[in-house]
Amino acid sequence: MSRDYSSISRFGLTEPFNLQVARGQIAYHESVFKFGFNPDIDDSLETVWSEGGLYSYLSAATVLKVSSSSANDTSAGTGARTIEISGLDGDYNEISETVTLNGQTAVNTTQSFLRVFRMIVKTAGTGAQNAGVIYAGTGTVTSGVPANKYGAIAAGDNQTLMALWTVPANYTAYLLQTDVTVATTQNNKYATVHLVARPDGEVFQVKDKFVKAESSHHQQYDIPLKFEAKTDLEMRAVGDSSGADIAISAGLDIIYIKNVG
């Protein structure tokens, strides 16, 4: 049976603004929750994403090669069969497309991507998840692994874990909160966590910084942090020693508003 859903505000009542944004009831407002995970950070600064190391950004919109480290991630395989890639084109406009996998053999995207935000497994075989690591990248692909990686779905995750995002063209973004959890099996080890932003044409700048050891941190910005169009946002972390063995997760809650008028 079909149902029509409506906001209670139509009846003279109120409901939370953020809920209205999520329901698509506030014109020109969009929301995104970007979250990432890095399983092993030591004494070098790394992006909070599943592949580790500092994330490298494309300098121009490029056709991406999509492949898997497993031959089972293919159109008739037991693993992932199709994935959806979301990101930005060369003009910083939001784009997405669905790609049918062909195991370790690369499949080209039909669109050119300047940024990759997220990759999600849409359909799969009997395994119900991606059997290998699924990549979107450029350069030579060896056993399903591209030379340059811009998106990666760890085996079994069915979507990317990337605590980074870029404000689309003609939008202004407002960061509402960040969340971080740090864990390690080592004693007396800690991570220094950085929220960084790179406005268009500039360099990455630290916008927040804190130290955590075996704990979680919730940072709410009562006055949201404002970021203009084309700004890259990213969560990074570094451990206090070479044997810190820190696992870290991080999330960014963002509302972005179309520039009108």
C-alpha positions in Angstrom: 0.0 0.0 0.0 1.4 3.4 -1.0 1.6 6.2 1.6 2.1 9.9 1.4 4.4 11.3 4.0 4.3 15.0 5.1 6.1 17.3 7.5 4.2 18.1 10.7 5.2 21.7 10.1 2.3 21.8 7.6 -0.1 21.5 10.5 1.4 24.4 12.4 3.9 22.4 14.5 7.6 22.1 14.2 10.2 19.4 13.7 14.1 19.5 13.9 15.7 21.5 11.1 18.2 18.8 10.4 15.5 16.2 10.0 13.8 18.5 7.5 17.0 18.8 5.5 17.4 15.0 5.5 13.8 14.6 4.2 14.5 17.1 1.4 12.0 19.6 2.7 14.4 22.6 2.8 15.1 24.1 -0.6 18.8 24.3 -1.8 20.0 22.4 1.3 21.9 19.1 1.1 23.6 16.9 3.7 26.4 14.5 3.7 28.1 12.3 6.4 31.6 11.3 5.4 33.3 8.7 7.5 36.6 6.8 7.2 38.8 4.2 8.8 42.5 3.7 8.9 43.6 0.4 10.5 47.3 1.2 11.2 48.8 4.6 11.8 52.3 5.0 13.2 54.6 8.1 13.2 53.7 9.4 9.7 50.8 11.7 9.0 48.0 9.7 7.2 44.6 10.4 5.9 41.7 8.5 7.6 40.9 6.2 4.8 41.2 2.4 4.3 44.2 2.5 2.0 46.5 4.4 4.4 49.0 7.1 3.7 48.2 10.6 2.7 45.5 10.7 0.1 46.5 12.1 -3.4 44.1 14.2 -5.3 43.5 14.2 -9.1 44.7 17.5 -10.7 42.3 17.1 -13.7 39.1 15.3 -14.5 40.1 11.8 -15.6 38.4 8.6 -16.8 39.0 6.1 -13.9 39.9 2.4 -14.1 37.7 0.3 -11.8 39.0 -3.2 -10.9 39.2 -5.7 -8.0 42.0 -7.7 -6.4 39.7 -10.7 -6.7 38.5 -12.5 -9.9 35.2 -13.2 -8.0 34.1 -9.5 -8.2 32.6 -9.7 -11.7 29.3 -9.5 -13.5 28.4 -13.2 -12.8 30.7 -13.9 -9.9 30.0 -14.7 -6.2 31.4 -11.3 -5.1 30.5 -7.8 -6.0 28.9 -7.3 -9.5 28.2 -3.6 -9.8 29.3 -0.6 -7.9 28.2 3.1 -7.9 30.9 5.8 -7.9 30.0 9.3 -6.6 32.2 12.4 -6.9 32.8 15.6 -8.9 33.4 16.3 -12.5 36.0 18.8 -13.9 33.7 21.7 -13.1 33.2 20.5 -9.5 29.6 19.4 -10.2 28.3 16.3 -8.5 28.2 13.2 -10.7 27.8 9.5 -10.2 27.7 6.3 -12.3 27.3 2.6 -12.0 30.0 0.3 -13.2 29.8 -3.4 -13.9 32.9 -5.2 -12.6 35.1 -7.5 -14.5 37.3 -9.0 -11.8 41.0 -8.0 -12.0 40.5 -6.6 -15.4 40.0 -2.8 -15.4 36.7 -1.3 -16.6 36.8 2.4 -17.6 34.2 4.9 -16.3 32.1 6.6 -18.9 32.6 10.0 -17.1 35.7 11.9 -16.0 36.1 12.3 -12.3 38.0 15.1 -10.6 37.1 13.9 -7.1 35.9 10.5 -5.8 33.7 10.8 -2.7 32.2 7.3 -2.3 32.0 3.9 -3.9 29.2 1.5 -3.0 28.6 -2.1 -4.0 25.1 -2.1 -5.4 24.7 -5.8 -6.4 26.6 -9.0 -5.6 26.5 -12.7 -6.0 26.0 -15.4 -3.4 28.8 -13.9 -1.2 26.7 -10.8 -0.7 29.9 -8.6 -0.5 33.0 -7.7 -2.4 35.5 -10.6 -2.3 38.5 -8.4 -2.9 39.5 -4.8 -2.6 37.7 -2.8 -5.3 39.7 0.2 -6.7 39.1 3.2 -8.8 42.3 4.6 -10.1 44.7 5.4 -12.9 47.9 4.0 -14.4 48.9 0.4 -14.9 46.6 -2.1 -13.3 48.5 -5.2 -11.9 46.4 -8.1 -10.5 43.5 -5.7 -10.2 45.5 -3.0 -8.3 46.0 0.4 -10.1 49.2 2.3 -9.8 47.3 5.4 -8.5 44.3 4.8 -6.1 41.5 7.4 -5.6 38.9 5.1 -4.1 39.0 1.7 -2.5 36.5 -0.6 -0.9 38.1 -3.0 1.5 37.1 -6.6 1.1 33.7 -7.2 2.7 32.9 -3.6 3.4 30.7 -3.0 0.4 31.6 0.8 0.4 34.5 3.1 0.8 35.7 4.4 4.1 37.1 7.9 3.3 37.0 10.8 5.8 37.4 13.4 3.0 35.1 15.5 0.9 35.2 18.5 -1.5 32.5 21.2 -1.6 30.8 21.2 -5.0 30.7 24.2 -7.3 28.1 26.9 -6.4 27.6 25.6 -2.8 28.8 26.7 0.6 29.4 24.0 3.2 28.9 24.1 7.0 30.6 21.5 9.2 28.4 20.7 12.1 30.5 18.1 14.0 33.4 15.7 13.8 33.7 12.3 15.6 36.9 10.3 16.1 37.7 7.0 17.8 41.2 5.9 18.5 42.3 2.4 19.6 45.6 0.5 19.9 46.8 -2.7 21.5 50.0 -0.8 22.6 50.4 0.8 26.0 50.6 4.6 26.4 50.2 5.4 22.7 48.2 8.3 21.3 47.2 9.9 18.1 47.2 13.6 17.1 44.2 14.2 14.9 43.9 17.0 12.3 40.9 18.5 10.6 42.4 20.2 7.5 40.9 22.2 4.7 42.3 23.4 1.4 40.4 26.3 -0.2 40.5 26.5 -4.0 44.0 27.6 -5.1 45.6 27.4 -1.6 47.2 24.8 0.6 45.9 22.5 3.4 45.4 24.4 6.6 44.6 23.0 10.1 41.1 23.9 11.2 41.0 21.8 14.4 43.5 19.6 16.2 43.3 17.3 19.2 45.1 14.4 20.9 43.4 11.1 21.8 44.5 7.9 23.4 42.3 4.9 23.5 39.1 6.9 23.5 36.5 8.7 21.4 36.1 12.4 20.7 32.9 14.3 19.7 33.4 17.8 18.6 30.3 19.8 17.9 30.6 23.3 16.4 27.8 25.4 17.8 28.8 28.0 15.2 29.4 25.7 12.2 32.7 26.0 10.3 32.1 27.6 6.9 33.8 26.3 3.7 33.5 27.8 0.3 33.0 25.9 -3.0 35.9 23.7 -4.2 37.4 23.4 -0.7 38.9 20.0 0.1 38.2 18.8 3.6 40.0 15.9 5.2 40.7 14.1 8.5 44.3 13.1 9.2 46.2 11.6 12.1 49.7 10.7 13.2 50.8 8.4 16.0 53.3 9.2 18.7 55.8 6.5 17.6 56.8 4.0 15.0 55.1 1.2 17.0 51.9 3.0 17.8 49.8 0.7 15.7 46.8 3.0 16.0 43.4 2.2 14.4 41.3 5.2 13.9 37.8 6.0 12.6 36.5 9.6 11.9 33.4 11.2 10.6 32.3 14.6 9.3 28.7 15.8 9.5 28.1 18.5 6.8 25.2 20.6 5.5 25.9 22.3 2.2 23.7 25.1 0.7 23.4 26.2 -2.9 24.5 29.7 -3.5 21.4 31.5 -4.9 20.5 35.1 -5.5 
